[in-house]
């Protein structure tokens, strides 16, 4: 019976080595160590891990700045799972993605930090951010020394107390303060503050990611040295605590609230892959309404005047106004057509006049016109916890449609939450 490497796993490890080499990362010693440990491994957790690792790295491109950080986030997800699921005997396999994370840290000025427009970040936060990176540098220097020792000597018996030199709590206080600031700014009605808020969220994500790269690598080394030590348990507890904090914090992005309506109106997930990918890594998905609204028709009623409906009139301007007694049931309904699943933009047209679309004029009045509109008629729909909706256009984010007066019947738009007059019931 042949007792050599299992060809598929050996080939997968070699493929990972090749992918990393395209970035200039030398992992020959690491791969040799991993192959020696996993030579006869049939453990499904290990096999699936290396295959996932290979898939993530298969199209790495040194010049694609954005994708490399996103891949780093993906790697932290599978590493977090592997730390708990992979037998300690094979835990050294985590050294492969750890090499990529270490490379990202070393090249953070090119691949991590450029995602942030620091000109929009408060000066005090920028100063604190620089200080946190200095703290990380001290831990990173020591950590890299431990990694090099393990890779060079294959000595698995280094005293685990050496890890005490690495402070896993670096950055925690700073990140907690940033969480509070983000939470406060998300309640703004000033659309001009949203770009600054988005950059602050990116900064939070970047620092959290860099911190996680250190913690995961420390945990990998500690488990390799002595899997049963209290140090390993302590590291895992810190990692779990940080992730729970992130998950709890990012839950606010999952379900919009009225006091954060302006933020959700201005924030487009399609333009913020970094934030969306990190939120996903913490089990948080941004709202998507395509399945709920696309290709369907609804009558629109404001919460303030539930006996009135918005309709598109038959006058030459297609004025959007209210009625309590529609002359034709069809006139009550609007068709919704998705134009952006990620960002929840829809075209809204009359069910009765199929070629007439609702749009917003620069005077803030709502009208209908024949033919597909531009950004003035691409409506961002936001659904709230109570099942009601708010609407604004891509052209004027944060300027929400509302029924000005039920008796006079005008439907217009204004910045910020207009209260129950702008909280719409979508009625099938």
C-alpha positions as CSV (number, residue, x, y, z in Angstrom):
1,X,0.0,0.0,0.0
2,X,1.4,3.4,-1.0
3,X,1.8,5.7,2.0
4,X,3.0,8.9,0.3
5,X,1.1,12.1,0.0
6,X,-2.5,12.0,-0.9
7,X,-2.2,13.4,-4.5
8,X,-5.2,15.7,-4.4
9,X,-4.3,17.4,-1.1
10,X,-0.6,17.6,-2.0
11,X,-1.5,19.2,-5.3
12,X,-3.9,21.7,-3.6
13,X,-1.1,22.8,-1.2
14,X,1.3,23.2,-4.2
15,X,-1.4,25.2,-6.0
16,X,-1.7,27.5,-3.0
17,X,2.1,27.9,-3.0
18,X,2.0,28.9,-6.6
19,X,-0.8,31.4,-6.1
20,X,1.0,33.1,-3.2
21,X,4.3,33.2,-5.2
22,X,2.6,35.4,-7.8
23,X,2.4,38.0,-5.0
24,X,6.1,37.5,-4.2
25,X,5.2,35.6,-1.0
26,X,7.8,32.8,-0.4
27,X,6.1,29.9,1.4
28,X,8.3,27.1,0.4
29,X,9.3,26.3,4.0
30,X,5.7,26.6,5.2
31,X,4.4,24.4,2.5
32,X,7.1,21.8,3.2
33,X,6.0,21.8,6.9
34,X,2.3,21.5,6.1
35,X,2.9,18.7,3.6
36,X,5.0,16.8,6.2
37,X,2.2,17.1,8.8
38,X,-0.7,16.5,6.4
39,X,0.9,13.8,4.3
40,X,-1.6,11.1,5.1
41,X,-4.4,13.4,6.2
42,X,-7.9,12.3,5.2
43,X,-9.7,14.6,7.7
44,X,-12.6,16.2,5.8
45,X,-12.2,19.5,7.7
46,X,-8.6,19.8,6.5
47,X,-9.4,18.8,2.9
48,X,-12.3,21.3,2.7
49,X,-10.2,24.0,4.2
50,X,-7.4,23.7,1.7
51,X,-9.8,23.6,-1.2
52,X,-11.6,26.7,0.0
53,X,-8.2,28.4,0.5
54,X,-7.2,27.4,-3.1
55,X,-10.4,28.8,-4.5
56,X,-10.0,32.1,-2.7
57,X,-6.5,32.6,-3.9
58,X,-6.8,31.2,-7.5
59,X,-7.2,34.5,-9.2
60,X,-5.0,36.8,-7.0
61,X,-3.7,39.8,-8.8
62,X,-1.0,42.0,-7.3
63,X,-2.4,45.0,-9.2
64,X,-6.0,44.6,-8.0
65,X,-5.8,46.5,-4.8
66,X,-9.5,46.2,-3.9
67,X,-9.8,42.4,-4.4
68,X,-6.7,41.6,-2.3
69,X,-8.2,43.1,0.9
70,X,-11.6,41.4,0.2
71,X,-9.8,38.1,-0.2
72,X,-8.1,38.8,3.1
73,X,-11.5,39.2,4.8
74,X,-12.6,35.9,3.2
75,X,-9.5,34.1,4.6
76,X,-10.3,35.3,8.1
77,X,-13.7,33.7,7.8
78,X,-12.4,30.3,6.9
79,X,-9.6,30.6,9.5
80,X,-12.0,31.4,12.3
81,X,-14.0,28.3,11.4
82,X,-10.9,26.1,11.1
83,X,-9.5,27.2,14.5
84,X,-12.5,25.5,16.1
85,X,-13.0,22.6,13.7
86,X,-9.6,21.3,12.5
87,X,-7.9,18.8,14.7
88,X,-4.9,20.3,16.5
89,X,-2.7,17.7,14.8
90,X,-3.2,19.5,11.5
91,X,-3.6,23.1,12.7
92,X,-0.3,24.1,11.1
93,X,-2.3,24.2,7.8
94,X,-3.5,27.7,8.9
95,X,0.1,28.9,8.4
96,X,-0.7,29.1,4.6
97,X,-3.4,31.8,4.8
98,X,-1.5,33.3,7.7
99,X,1.4,34.1,5.3
100,X,-1.1,36.0,3.1
101,X,-2.4,38.0,6.0
102,X,1.1,38.8,7.2
103,X,1.9,40.0,3.6
104,X,-1.2,42.2,3.6
105,X,-0.1,43.7,7.0
106,X,3.4,44.4,5.6
107,X,1.9,46.0,2.6
108,X,-1.0,47.8,4.4
109,X,-0.1,51.2,2.9
110,X,-0.8,49.8,-0.5
111,X,-3.6,47.3,0.0
112,X,-5.5,48.1,3.1
113,X,-5.3,51.8,4.0
114,X,-5.8,53.3,0.5
115,X,-9.5,52.3,0.7
116,X,-10.0,55.1,3.2
117,X,-10.2,58.8,2.2
118,X,-8.4,60.2,5.3
119,X,-9.2,63.8,4.2
120,X,-12.8,63.1,5.3
121,X,-11.8,61.6,8.7
122,X,-11.7,63.8,11.8
123,X,-8.2,64.9,12.7
124,X,-8.3,63.4,16.2
125,X,-9.4,60.0,14.9
126,X,-6.6,60.1,12.3
127,X,-4.2,60.8,15.1
128,X,-5.6,57.9,17.3
129,X,-5.5,55.7,14.2
130,X,-1.8,56.3,13.7
131,X,-1.2,55.5,17.3
132,X,-3.0,52.2,17.1
133,X,-1.0,51.2,14.0
134,X,2.2,51.9,16.1
135,X,0.9,49.5,18.8
136,X,0.2,46.9,16.2
137,X,3.7,47.2,14.7
138,X,5.2,46.2,18.1
139,X,3.1,43.1,18.3
140,X,3.6,42.3,14.6
141,X,7.4,42.5,14.8
142,X,7.5,40.0,17.7
143,X,4.9,37.8,16.0
144,X,6.8,37.7,12.7
145,X,9.8,36.6,14.7
146,X,7.9,33.6,16.2
147,X,6.5,32.7,12.8
148,X,10.0,32.7,11.2
149,X,11.4,30.6,14.0
150,X,8.7,28.0,13.5
151,X,9.0,27.9,9.7
152,X,12.8,27.7,9.8
153,X,13.3,25.2,12.6
154,X,10.0,23.3,12.7
155,X,10.4,23.5,16.5
156,X,6.9,23.0,17.9
157,X,8.0,23.4,21.6
158,X,8.6,27.1,22.0
159,X,7.4,28.4,25.4
160,X,3.9,29.7,24.9
161,X,4.4,32.4,27.5
162,X,6.4,34.2,24.8
163,X,3.1,35.1,23.3
164,X,2.4,37.3,26.3
165,X,4.6,39.9,24.6
166,X,1.8,40.3,22.1
167,X,-1.0,42.5,23.4
168,X,-4.2,41.2,21.9
169,X,-6.2,44.1,23.4
170,X,-4.4,46.7,21.3
171,X,-7.0,48.8,19.5
172,X,-10.0,47.6,21.4
173,X,-10.7,50.9,23.2
174,X,-10.2,52.9,20.0
175,X,-12.6,50.6,18.1
176,X,-15.2,50.9,20.8
177,X,-15.1,54.7,20.6
178,X,-15.4,54.6,16.8
179,X,-18.4,52.3,17.1
180,X,-20.1,54.9,19.3
181,X,-19.2,57.8,16.9
182,X,-20.5,55.8,13.9
183,X,-23.8,55.0,15.7
184,X,-24.3,58.7,16.5
185,X,-23.5,59.9,13.0
186,X,-25.9,57.3,11.5
187,X,-28.8,59.3,13.0
188,X,-27.9,62.4,11.1
189,X,-30.4,64.2,8.8
190,X,-27.5,66.0,7.1
191,X,-26.7,64.2,3.8
192,X,-23.4,66.1,3.7
193,X,-22.2,64.1,6.7
194,X,-22.8,60.7,5.1
195,X,-19.6,60.6,3.0
196,X,-17.5,61.3,6.2
197,X,-19.5,58.6,8.0
198,X,-18.8,56.1,5.2
199,X,-15.0,56.7,5.4
200,X,-15.2,56.3,9.2
201,X,-16.9,52.9,8.7
202,X,-14.1,51.9,6.3
203,X,-11.5,52.9,8.8
204,X,-13.3,50.8,11.5
205,X,-13.3,47.8,9.1
206,X,-9.6,48.2,8.2
207,X,-8.4,48.4,11.7
208,X,-10.6,45.5,12.8
209,X,-9.3,43.5,9.9
210,X,-5.6,44.3,10.7
211,X,-6.2,43.4,14.4
212,X,-7.9,40.1,13.4
213,X,-4.9,39.2,11.2
214,X,-2.6,39.4,14.2
215,X,-5.0,37.5,16.6
216,X,-5.6,34.7,14.1
217,X,-1.9,34.2,13.5
218,X,-1.1,34.3,17.2
219,X,-3.8,31.6,17.8
220,X,-2.4,29.5,15.0
221,X,1.1,29.6,16.6
222,X,-0.2,29.0,20.1
223,X,-2.2,25.9,19.0
224,X,0.8,24.6,17.1
225,X,3.0,25.0,20.2
226,X,0.6,23.7,22.9
227,X,-3.0,23.2,22.0
228,X,-4.1,22.6,25.6
229,X,-2.6,25.6,27.2
230,X,-4.7,28.3,28.9
231,X,-3.1,30.8,26.5
232,X,-4.9,29.2,23.6
233,X,-8.2,29.3,25.4
234,X,-7.6,32.9,26.3
235,X,-6.7,33.9,22.7
236,X,-9.9,32.2,21.4
237,X,-12.0,34.0,24.0
238,X,-10.5,37.4,22.8
239,X,-11.2,36.5,19.2
240,X,-14.8,35.4,19.9
241,X,-15.4,38.5,22.0
242,X,-14.2,40.8,19.2
243,X,-16.4,39.0,16.7
244,X,-19.4,39.2,18.9
245,X,-18.9,42.9,19.3
246,X,-18.5,43.4,15.5
247,X,-21.6,41.3,14.9
248,X,-23.7,43.2,17.4
249,X,-22.5,46.5,16.0
250,X,-23.1,45.6,12.3
251,X,-26.6,44.4,13.0
252,X,-27.7,48.1,12.7
253,X,-26.9,47.9,9.0
254,X,-29.2,44.9,8.5
255,X,-32.6,46.5,9.5
256,X,-33.1,50.3,8.7
257,X,-34.7,52.5,11.4
258,X,-36.4,55.8,10.8
259,X,-33.8,57.7,12.7
260,X,-31.2,56.4,10.3
261,X,-33.2,56.8,7.1
262,X,-31.0,59.4,5.6
263,X,-27.9,57.2,6.0
264,X,-29.6,54.3,4.3
265,X,-30.9,56.6,1.5
266,X,-27.3,57.8,0.8
267,X,-25.4,54.5,1.3
268,X,-25.1,52.3,-1.8
269,X,-23.7,48.8,-1.0
270,X,-22.6,48.4,-4.6
271,X,-20.2,51.2,-4.1
272,X,-18.9,49.9,-0.8
273,X,-17.6,46.3,-1.3
274,X,-15.3,46.6,1.7
275,X,-18.0,47.4,4.2
276,X,-20.5,44.9,2.7
277,X,-17.9,42.1,2.6
278,X,-16.8,42.7,6.2
279,X,-20.5,42.8,7.4
280,X,-21.1,39.5,5.5
281,X,-18.1,38.0,7.3
282,X,-19.9,38.8,10.6
283,X,-23.1,37.2,9.4
284,X,-24.8,40.5,8.5
285,X,-26.6,41.0,5.2
286,X,-27.8,44.4,3.8
287,X,-31.5,44.7,3.0
288,X,-32.5,43.5,-0.5
289,X,-36.1,44.1,-1.7
290,X,-35.9,42.8,-5.3
291,X,-37.7,39.5,-4.5
292,X,-40.4,41.4,-2.6
293,X,-41.1,44.2,-5.0
294,X,-39.7,43.5,-8.5
295,X,-42.4,42.8,-11.1
296,X,-45.2,43.4,-8.6
297,X,-47.7,46.2,-8.3
298,X,-48.9,48.1,-5.2
299,X,-51.2,50.8,-4.2
300,X,-49.4,53.5,-2.0
301,X,-51.0,54.9,1.1
302,X,-49.3,57.2,3.7
303,X,-49.5,56.1,7.3
304,X,-50.8,59.5,8.3
305,X,-53.9,59.3,5.9
306,X,-54.6,55.6,5.4
307,X,-57.9,56.4,3.6
308,X,-56.1,58.2,0.8
309,X,-54.0,56.7,-2.0
310,X,-51.3,58.3,-4.2
311,X,-52.3,58.1,-7.9
312,X,-50.9,59.4,-11.2
313,X,-53.4,61.7,-12.7
314,X,-54.5,61.7,-16.4
315,X,-53.4,65.3,-16.9
316,X,-50.5,66.1,-19.4
317,X,-48.1,66.4,-16.5
318,X,-49.0,63.1,-14.8
319,X,-49.2,64.8,-11.5
320,X,-48.9,62.5,-8.5
321,X,-51.6,63.4,-6.0
322,X,-54.0,61.8,-3.6
323,X,-57.5,60.4,-3.9
324,X,-60.0,58.9,-1.5
325,X,-62.4,57.8,-4.2
326,X,-60.5,56.5,-7.3
327,X,-62.5,56.5,-10.5
328,X,-60.8,53.4,-11.6
329,X,-59.2,50.8,-9.3
330,X,-56.3,50.4,-11.8
331,X,-55.3,54.0,-11.3
332,X,-54.3,53.2,-7.7
333,X,-51.5,50.8,-8.6
334,X,-47.8,51.2,-9.5
335,X,-45.5,48.6,-11.0
336,X,-42.0,48.2,-9.6
337,X,-39.1,47.2,-11.7
338,X,-35.7,46.6,-10.1
339,X,-32.7,48.4,-11.5
340,X,-30.2,47.6,-8.7
341,X,-30.6,44.6,-6.4
342,X,-27.8,45.6,-4.1
343,X,-28.9,49.3,-3.7
344,X,-32.7,48.7,-3.9
345,X,-33.4,51.1,-6.8
346,X,-36.6,50.7,-8.7
347,X,-38.4,52.2,-11.6
348,X,-42.0,53.0,-10.6
349,X,-44.6,53.2,-13.4
350,X,-48.4,53.5,-13.6
351,X,-50.2,50.2,-13.7
352,X,-52.8,51.9,-15.9
353,X,-50.5,53.7,-18.2
354,X,-47.7,51.2,-18.8
355,X,-45.2,53.6,-20.4
356,X,-45.6,56.4,-17.8
357,X,-43.0,56.5,-15.0
358,X,-43.0,58.4,-11.8
359,X,-40.1,60.9,-11.3
360,X,-39.2,63.8,-9.0
361,X,-38.8,67.3,-10.4
362,X,-36.1,69.7,-9.1
363,X,-39.0,71.6,-7.5
364,X,-39.6,68.5,-5.3
365,X,-43.0,67.7,-6.9
366,X,-43.7,64.2,-8.2
367,X,-44.8,63.8,-11.8
368,X,-45.2,61.1,-14.4
369,X,-43.7,61.1,-17.9
370,X,-43.6,58.8,-20.8
371,X,-40.5,56.7,-21.2
372,X,-37.9,55.5,-18.8
373,X,-36.5,58.3,-16.6
374,X,-33.0,58.9,-15.5
375,X,-31.7,59.2,-11.9
376,X,-34.6,61.5,-11.1
377,X,-36.9,58.5,-11.5
378,X,-34.8,55.7,-10.0
379,X,-36.4,55.3,-6.6
380,X,-34.5,53.9,-3.6
381,X,-37.0,52.0,-1.5
382,X,-36.2,51.5,2.2
383,X,-38.3,49.1,4.3
384,X,-38.6,49.6,8.0
385,X,-39.2,47.2,10.9
386,X,-42.9,48.1,11.1
387,X,-43.4,47.0,7.4
388,X,-43.7,50.6,6.0
389,X,-41.5,52.2,3.4
390,X,-39.7,55.4,2.5
391,X,-38.8,56.5,-1.0
392,X,-36.2,58.9,-2.5
393,X,-34.5,59.2,-5.9
394,X,-30.9,58.5,-6.9
395,X,-30.8,62.1,-8.1
396,X,-31.7,63.5,-4.7
397,X,-30.8,60.9,-2.0
398,X,-32.4,61.7,1.4
399,X,-35.2,63.7,-0.2
400,X,-38.2,61.6,0.6
401,X,-41.6,61.5,-1.0
402,X,-44.6,62.3,1.2
403,X,-48.2,63.4,1.0
404,X,-48.3,67.0,1.8
405,X,-52.0,67.3,2.6
406,X,-54.6,64.7,2.0
407,X,-57.4,67.2,1.2
408,X,-55.3,69.2,-1.3
409,X,-53.8,66.0,-2.6
410,X,-50.2,66.9,-3.5
411,X,-47.4,64.4,-3.2
412,X,-44.0,66.1,-2.9
413,X,-40.6,65.4,-1.5
414,X,-38.4,66.9,1.3
415,X,-35.1,66.2,3.0
416,X,-35.1,64.0,6.1
417,X,-37.8,61.9,7.7
418,X,-41.2,63.6,7.0
419,X,-43.0,61.5,9.6
420,X,-46.1,59.5,9.0
421,X,-46.9,61.5,5.9
422,X,-43.8,59.9,4.3
423,X,-44.1,56.4,5.8
424,X,-45.8,54.5,3.0
425,X,-48.0,51.4,3.1
426,X,-47.5,49.2,0.0
427,X,-50.9,47.5,-0.5
428,X,-51.2,44.6,-2.9
